[in-house]
Amino acid sequence: MNPFIIGVAGGSGSGKTTVVNHIIQRVGEDNLVLIQHDSYYRDLLHLDFEERSKQNFDHPSSLESELMVRHVQALKQGYSVEMPIYDFKEHVRLEETKTILPRPVILVDGILIFFEKELRDLMHLKLFVDTDADVRLLRRLRRDILERKRTVENVLDQYERHVRLMHLEFVEPTKRYADIIIPHGGENQAALDMLNALISGKLNL
């Protein structure tokens, strides 16, 4: 097996999920496997909840990227892997894992995936979803409140202490590694149409 590996990066709330879902629909779930960097947050079970909540989850060191690299390499070679499942409310990994089977297309999603050279070197196509900071903050607020059961105060505090600074230091500079930059996230139909044509050509769809 020689799968085609696509990376989708961009700031938190940039619209990566919309682009990822667009690719999944275009390629088909039977032909694609999705690996999310968020699943590889390091387990903080050894800390009490208050200490876990204070951690900087937007720094590259918060993620076990070395394990993700090994998993992508294994999938590339035709082996299945056990992807971690992360509990964002409690900031711990669950005991159970998710079995990921190899597919012709591997889709890698995460804000920091281009920061890791060993990971980005595995990718055949790198997409960076670029969206204004105010839009990203509003989307993050909505997501963290509804999906991760955070308070407005908690989300804004985390954004001010970590998210904004880490984006400027670690995420924004990786834009230069992208093959394609998609402005305005998933709202950019012209960019999505271009992406469709490119994927169709690469995968003979």
Secondary structure, 3 states (H helix, E strand, C coil): CCCEEEEEEECCCCCHHHHHHHHHHHHCHHHEEEEEHHHHECCCCCCCHHHHHCCCCCCHHHECHHHHHHHHHHHHCCCCEEEEEEECCCCEEEEEEEEECCCCEEEEECCCCCCCHHHHCCCCEEEEEECCHHHHHHHHHHHHHHCCCCCHHHHHHHHHHHHHHHHHHHHHHHHHHCCEEEECHHHCHHHHHHHHHHHHHHHCC
